[in-house]
């Protein structure tokens, strides 16, 4: 089937007079000499691939392909075809293969079919420039309306860019483990479950952390975590006039008692009367990063402990690290730093990608407004918004929706533990303006509204630029603002980025 390997060029693979589409082919698995051949060269020409600058193990070449039929019939006959969504068959298909140091190989991480000679070839999706097939309609399976609308609105983003980028990121996450996240040195705070709640939150504030794993000495196990959300729920309980929890009781109320109280409340609210054991979400050091990221997303948590145990029964556990999406994203950015061209979707502006939450357009049906607050809003309103909207940061805006500051449950809520500030405040009487002052350093050079804390981006910024900023420790979301006016246009969180990248 394959002719002898010889240097070739891409220009000879098309049909004269046709519109040619440049497509990138990448072999990321090393070698000394790598060539490309495929259905678009009639398997006769072999195109030399070049190593990427700064990443000699990754070879690439860009070929001009005709947007026509490329052995599409093979897709219907093959049992190996793994792209099951029927809308994808309307895109022209290309079969291709690599010759690495004289040996014919295929990329096992790409979709594949069985060729006429029993050789498995990789399929590559190609599309017409500046057009989208009519099959991308409201009935397209596996796609949200938001994703369809964004792809229709920006036809310059090829579907193939999304497919290739997601596959390569999936390979990286599946072949690296939580152990790779462990720093050379660091500090981890764990709390005794019998510690009084008030003292526990003071420890979180003093240590500058928003959550800590909980240790049960009687069971010699980690049994859960205490987070800023627990503090929010406690503050709301203290502000509830019918509450059984008083300021005096908070002095001795233990973490264990609080967790049991939450458990009882959930059972009361559960109409089915089901069991609600404490669910401690954690991961082992040998779990792949993709599984760790999915655990974080599926359980709607920001951080999960990495715990190692040398026993099959989980005894003698060791707390190694607190894994977050930020750390995983930093690993992605570091790994692909010198081969960004292998992830073409990273070069597209975030405003053209179905990513994040955006201000609804005028007249848009069922548009959900972004969670935002005015400086005069009460602290109680902010706490309710944290719980109901399931967000961890809320932009503080002026009457023109221009960004002033951001109120975060990660640092601003725990700051209420400073000098028992929560005991001297009424949730409905204190404003966000005043709450920001409570946690602000009197000597801060940034003034009342600390724009220095606000991490922003523009809708024209590339996805790569957004990912780089979100990989900075402590940055969980970027506020998308209008250039000049700083009017809030949307919010992109770490969770948004991973849901998009993982498909």
KETORTOR-581427 format. One record per residue (C-alpha): residue in three letters; x, y, z. Coordinates in steps of 0.2 Angstrom, whole numbers, padded with zeros to 4 digits, always signed. Each point is the difference from the previous one (the first is absolute). Last residue first. Layout:
ALAXYZ/...
***
This chain:
UNK-0078+0091+0131/UNK+0015-0001+0012/UNK+0006+0017-0006/UNK-0017+0008+0002/UNK-0004-0007+0017/UNK+0018+0004+0005/UNK-0001+0019-0005/UNK-0017+0002+0008/UNK+0006-0007+0016/UNK+0015+0011+0001/UNK-0012+0015-0002/UNK-0004+0012-0014/UNK-0012+0015+0004/UNK-0009+0011-0011/UNK-0002+0018-0007/UNK+0004+0010+0015/UNK+0002+0019-0005/UNK+0019+0004+0002/UNK-0004+0016-0009/UNK+0017+0000-0010/UNK-0001-0018-0007/UNK-0016-0009+0004/UNK+0002-0012+0014/UNK+0001-0019+0001/UNK+0002-0004+0019/UNK+0013-0014+0002/UNK-0003-0015+0012/UNK+0010-0011+0013/UNK+0016+0010+0002/UNK+0008-0005+0016/UNK+0015-0009-0008/UNK+0003+0007-0018/UNK-0007-0013-0012/UNK-0015+0011-0004/UNK+0011+0013-0007/UNK+0009-0012-0012/UNK-0017-0008-0005/UNK-0007+0017-0005/UNK+0016+0004-0010/UNK-0002-0017-0009/UNK-0019+0003-0003/UNK+0005+0016-0009/UNK-0005+0017+0005/UNK-0013+0008-0010/UNK-0014-0002+0013/UNK+0011+0010+0011/UNK+0008-0006+0017/UNK-0001+0004+0018/UNK+0007-0005+0017/UNK-0007+0012+0013/UNK+0011+0000+0016/UNK+0009+0016-0006/UNK-0016+0008-0003/UNK-0001+0003+0018/UNK-0015+0011+0003/UNK+0005+0009+0016/UNK+0017+0006-0005/UNK+0014-0010-0008/UNK+0015+0005+0011/UNK-0007-0011+0014/UNK+0006+0006+0017/UNK-0017-0003+0009/UNK+0001-0018-0007/UNK-0017-0004-0006/UNK-0011-0015+0007/UNK-0012+0011+0009/UNK+0000+0014-0013/UNK-0007-0013-0013/UNK-0014-0003+0012/UNK-0004+0018+0001/UNK-0002+0002-0018/UNK-0009-0016-0001/UNK-0013+0007+0012/UNK-0003-0004+0019/UNK-0018+0001+0006/UNK-0007-0016-0008/UNK+0014-0011+0006/UNK+0002+0008+0017/UNK+0017+0002+0006/UNK+0009+0000+0017/UNK+0002-0019+0001/UNK+0006-0002-0018/UNK+0014+0011+0004/UNK+0007-0012+0013/UNK+0017+0008-0001/UNK+0003-0007-0017/UNK-0013-0013-0004/UNK-0008+0011-0012/UNK+0016-0002-0011/UNK-0006-0017-0004/UNK-0014+0007-0010/UNK+0011+0012-0009/UNK+0014-0013-0005/UNK-0008-0015-0009/UNK-0018+0007+0001/UNK+0005+0013-0012/UNK-0007+0018-0002/UNK+0007+0008-0016/UNK+0004+0018-0003/UNK-0006+0015-0010/UNK-0005-0007-0017/UNK-0011+0011-0010/UNK-0018-0006+0000/UNK-0006+0018-0004/UNK-0007+0002+0018/UNK+0016-0006+0007/UNK+0006-0018+0001/UNK+0006-0012+0013/UNK+0004-0017-0008/UNK-0005-0015+0010/UNK+0012-0014+0004/UNK-0003-0019+0005/UNK-0015-0003-0010/UNK-0014-0013+0003/UNK-0014+0013-0005/UNK-0010-0005+0015/UNK+0013-0002+0014/UNK+0012+0015-0005/UNK-0015+0010-0005/UNK-0007-0002+0018/UNK+0016+0005+0007/UNK+0001+0016-0011/UNK-0018+0005+0005/UNK+0004-0002+0018/UNK+0015+0011-0002/UNK-0012+0013-0005/UNK+0001+0009-0017/UNK+0006+0018+0000/UNK+0016-0004-0010/UNK-0011-0007-0014/UNK+0001-0018-0003/UNK+0001-0012-0015/UNK-0005-0018-0004/UNK-0002+0000-0019/UNK-0017+0001-0007/UNK-0008-0015-0007/UNK-0007+0002-0018/UNK-0015-0010-0002/UNK-0004+0009-0017/UNK+0013+0013-0006/UNK-0009+0016-0003/UNK+0016+0010+0004/UNK+0014-0012+0002/UNK+0003-0009+0016/UNK+0016+0004+0009/UNK+0012-0015-0002/UNK+0004-0016+0010/UNK+0015-0010-0005/UNK+0005-0009-0017/UNK-0008-0003-0016/UNK+0015+0007-0009/UNK+0000+0016-0011/UNK+0002+0012+0014/UNK+0014-0010+0007/UNK+0011+0005-0015/UNK+0007-0015-0010/UNK+0019-0004+0002/UNK-0003-0014+0013/UNK-0011-0009-0012/UNK+0015-0004-0011/UNK+0007-0012+0013/UNK+0015-0007-0009/UNK+0005+0017-0004/UNK+0004+0003+0018/UNK+0015-0011+0000/UNK+0013+0008+0011/UNK-0012+0004+0014/UNK-0010-0016-0002/UNK+0006-0009+0016/UNK+0001+0017+0010/UNK-0018+0005-0005/UNK-0007-0017+0004/UNK+0009-0001+0017/UNK-0006+0017+0005/UNK-0018-0005-0005/UNK+0002-0015+0013/UNK+0006+0012+0013/UNK-0015+0012-0003/UNK-0012-0015+0000/UNK+0005-0003+0018/UNK+0009-0014+0009/UNK+0003+0002+0019/UNK+0016-0010+0003/UNK+0008-0015+0009/UNK-0012-0005+0014/UNK+0006-0017+0006/UNK-0012-0013+0005/UNK+0005-0013+0013/UNK-0015-0012-0004/UNK-0008+0000-0017/UNK-0005-0018+0001/UNK+0012-0005-0014/UNK+0014+0007+0011/UNK+0014+0012-0006/UNK-0011+0015+0000/UNK+0002+0015-0011/UNK-0012+0015+0001/UNK-0002+0014-0013/UNK-0012+0012+0007/UNK-0013+0008-0011/UNK-0002+0019-0004/UNK-0013+0011-0008/UNK-0015-0011+0002/UNK-0015-0003-0011/UNK+0000-0019+0002/UNK-0001-0003-0019/UNK+0013+0013-0004/UNK+0013-0004+0013/UNK-0002-0019-0003/UNK+0002+0003-0019/UNK+0016+0010+0003/UNK+0007-0015+0011/UNK-0005-0013-0013/UNK+0009+0010-0014/UNK+0015+0003+0011/UNK+0002-0019+0001/UNK-0001-0009+0017/UNK+0017-0005+0007/UNK+0000+0012+0014/UNK-0017-0005+0007/UNK-0015+0011-0001/UNK-0012+0008+0012/UNK-0019+0004+0002/UNK-0006-0003+0018/UNK-0019-0003-0001/UNK-0007+0001+0018/UNK-0014-0013+0000/UNK-0017+0006-0007/UNK-0012-0014+0001/UNK-0016+0001-0008/UNK-0017+0007+0007/UNK-0007+0002-0017/UNK-0007+0017+0003/UNK+0018+0006+0005/UNK-0001+0016+0009/UNK+0001-0008+0017/UNK+0014-0011-0005/UNK+0009+0015-0007/UNK-0003+0009+0017/UNK+0007-0015+0010/UNK+0016+0000-0011/UNK+0003+0018+0003/UNK-0002-0002+0018/UNK+0012-0015+0000/UNK+0012+0011-0009/UNK-0002+0014+0013/UNK+0002-0012+0015/UNK+0016-0008-0008/UNK+0007+0018-0003/UNK-0003+0003+0019/UNK-0011+0013+0008/UNK+0009+0007+0015/UNK+0001+0018-0004/UNK-0014-0001-0012/UNK-0012-0004+0014/UNK+0003+0018+0007/UNK-0004+0008-0017/UNK-0016-0011-0002/UNK-0005-0015-0010/UNK-0018-0006+0002/UNK-0005+0012-0014/UNK-0017+0008+0000/UNK+0007+0017-0002/UNK+0011-0005-0015/UNK+0015+0011+0000/UNK+0010-0013+0009/UNK-0005-0013-0013/UNK+0005+0011-0014/UNK+0017+0002+0008/UNK+0001-0019+0002/UNK-0004-0003-0018/UNK+0013+0013-0006/UNK+0013-0008+0012/UNK-0004-0017-0008/UNK+0002+0007-0017/UNK+0017+0007+0005/UNK+0005-0019+0002/UNK+0002-0013+0013/UNK+0005-0017-0008/UNK-0005-0018+0002/UNK+0004-0016+0009/UNK+0019-0002+0001/UNK+0003-0016+0009/UNK+0007-0006+0017/UNK-0018-0005+0005/UNK+0001+0008+0018/UNK+0012+0013-0006/UNK-0012+0007-0013/UNK+0010+0011-0012/UNK-0009+0014-0010/UNK+0008+0007-0016/UNK+0002+0019-0002/UNK-0008+0014-0010/UNK+0001+0018-0004/UNK+0019+0002+0005/UNK+0009+0016+0006/UNK+0008-0009+0015/UNK-0008+0013+0012/UNK-0017+0000-0009/UNK-0001-0019+0000/UNK+0006-0001+0018/UNK-0014+0013+0005/UNK-0012-0011-0009/UNK+0005-0015+0011/UNK-0001+0010+0016/UNK-0018+0005-0003/UNK-0004-0018-0005/UNK+0006-0008+0016/UNK+0013-0013-0004/UNK-0007-0018+0002/UNK+0003-0004-0019/UNK+0018+0004+0002/UNK+0006+0011-0014/UNK+0012-0003-0014/UNK+0012+0014-0007/UNK+0012-0005-0014/UNK+0017+0009-0002/UNK+0012-0002-0015/UNK+0015-0007-0008/UNK+0005-0008-0016/UNK-0018+0003-0006/UNK-0012-0015-0004/UNK-0010+0002-0016/UNK+0009-0014-0009/UNK-0006-0012+0013/UNK-0017+0004-0005/UNK+0004-0010-0016/UNK+0005+0003-0018/UNK-0005-0011-0015/UNK-0019+0003+0000/UNK+0002+0019+0002/UNK+0013+0001-0015/UNK-0011-0011-0011/UNK-0015+0010+0004/UNK+0009+0016-0004/UNK+0005-0008-0017/UNK-0018-0005-0003/UNK-0008+0016+0005/UNK+0012+0010-0012/UNK-0003-0011-0015/UNK-0019+0000+0002/UNK-0001+0019+0003/UNK+0011+0005-0014/UNK-0010-0013-0012/UNK-0016+0010+0004/UNK+0008+0015-0009/UNK-0002+0016+0009/UNK-0002+0014-0013/UNK-0018-0003-0001/UNK-0003+0010+0015/UNK-0019+0003+0004/UNK-0004-0018-0006/UNK+0013-0007+0012/UNK-0007+0012+0014/UNK-0018-0005-0003/UNK+0004-0019+0000/UNK+0010+0001+0016/UNK-0013+0010+0009/UNK-0014-0012-0006/UNK+0010-0014+0008/UNK+0007-0014-0011/UNK-0001-0019+0003/UNK-0012-0002-0015/UNK-0003+0013-0013/UNK-0019+0003+0001/UNK+0002+0019+0002/UNK+0010+0001-0016/UNK+0018-0004-0005/UNK-0007-0011-0014/UNK+0000+0015-0011/UNK+0018-0001-0003/UNK+0011+0014+0005/UNK+0009+0012-0011/UNK+0015+0012+0001/UNK+0013-0013-0006/UNK-0007-0017-0006/UNK+0003-0014+0012/UNK+0013-0013+0003/UNK-0001-0014+0013/UNK+0015-0012+0001/UNK-0001-0018+0001/UNK+0014-0011+0005/UNK+0004-0016-0009/UNK+0000-0018+0005/UNK+0008-0011-0013/UNK-0010-0015-0006/UNK+0004+0003-0018/UNK-0017+0009-0004/UNK+0002+0011+0016/UNK-0007-0003+0017/UNK-0006+0016+0008/UNK+0007+0011+0013/UNK-0004+0014+0013/UNK+0016+0008+0007/UNK+0009-0005+0016/UNK+0008-0015-0009/UNK+0009+0011-0012/UNK+0005-0011-0015/UNK+0016-0008-0004/UNK+0010-0006-0015/UNK+0018-0004+0004/UNK+0015+0008-0010/UNK+0005+0012+0014/UNK-0018+0005+0003/UNK-0011-0001-0015/UNK-0017+0008+0005/UNK-0017-0004-0006/UNK-0015+0009-0008/UNK-0018-0002-0004/UNK-0010+0016-0003/UNK-0018+0003+0003/UNK-0012+0013-0007/UNK-0012+0006+0013/UNK-0018-0006-0002/UNK+0005-0015+0010/UNK+0001+0010+0015/UNK-0018+0003+0002/UNK-0002-0019+0004/UNK+0009+0001+0017/UNK+0009-0016+0002/UNK+0018+0005-0003/UNK+0008-0017+0004/UNK+0001-0008-0017/UNK+0008-0017+0004/UNK-0015-0010-0007/UNK+0004+0006-0018/UNK-0011-0001-0015/UNK-0009+0017+0003/UNK+0017+0009+0003/UNK+0008-0008-0016/UNK-0013+0009-0011/UNK+0007+0017+0005/UNK+0015-0004-0010/UNK+0005+0019-0001/UNK-0014+0009-0008/UNK+0003+0019-0002/UNK+0007+0015+0009/UNK+0016-0001-0009/UNK+0015+0000+0012/UNK+0015+0012+0002/UNK+0012-0009+0011/UNK+0008+0007+0016/UNK+0014-0011+0008/UNK+0004-0005+0018/UNK+0013-0010+0010/UNK+0000+0000+0019/UNK+0015-0008+0008/UNK+0011+0015-0004/UNK-0010+0012+0011/UNK+0009+0017+0001/UNK-0004+0003-0018/UNK-0012-0013-0007/UNK+0008-0015-0009/UNK-0003+0000-0019/UNK-0011-0012-0010/UNK+0005-0007-0018/UNK-0014-0003-0011/UNK-0002-0018-0008/UNK-0008+0000-0017/UNK-0009-0016-0006/UNK-0014-0003+0013/UNK-0012+0008-0012/UNK+0008+0016+0006/UNK-0017+0006+0008/UNK-0003-0018+0006/UNK+0016+0001+0011/UNK+0018+0001+0002/UNK+0010+0009+0013/UNK+0019-0002+0004/UNK+0010+0000+0016/UNK+0019-0001+0001/UNK+0009-0002+0017/UNK-0015-0005+0011/UNK-0011+0008+0014/UNK-0018-0003+0005/UNK-0009+0016-0004/UNK-0004-0003-0018/UNK-0010+0016-0006/UNK-0010+0004-0016/UNK-0006+0017-0003/UNK-0013+0004-0013/UNK+0000+0014-0013/UNK-0016+0000-0010/UNK+0001+0001-0019/UNK-0013+0007-0011/UNK+0000-0010-0016/UNK+0006+0006-0017/UNK+0014-0013-0001/UNK-0004-0016+0010/UNK+0010-0003+0016/UNK+0015-0010+0006/UNK+0014+0007-0010/UNK+0002+0015+0011/UNK+0004-0010+0016/UNK+0018-0004-0005/UNK+0010-0017+0000/UNK+0015-0007+0006/UNK+0001-0019-0003/UNK-0007-0015+0009/UNK-0003-0015-0011/UNK-0018-0002-0006/UNK-0013-0006+0012/UNK-0014-0012-0004/
***
